[in-house]
Amino acid sequence: CDMTMAQFSRDDILIYQGREEGREEGREEGREEGREEGIRAFILDKVEDGIAENVIIQKLRRHFTLDEKTARQYYRRCGK
């Protein structure tokens, strides 16, 4: 595009900024949803393999950088 910022109207600039912010929010939400899906799959796989709860929680903490409380919450939600 050969247009410069001076050629955009104020409204055009605000619309563009809004679109960019919306895209970024969508990417962030997608990352979070993807992370939760990954955690859920990880837990289900370990449970299916018969891995003990405390081992799964330690692996969650290490692989997903979770604190103990959060790892246990994920396990309770997904592992049972």
Secondary structure by P-SEA (a helix, b strand, c coil): cccccccccaaaaaaaaaaaaaaaaaaaaaaaaaaaaaaaaaaaaaaaacccaaaaaaaaaaaccccaaaaaaaaaaccc
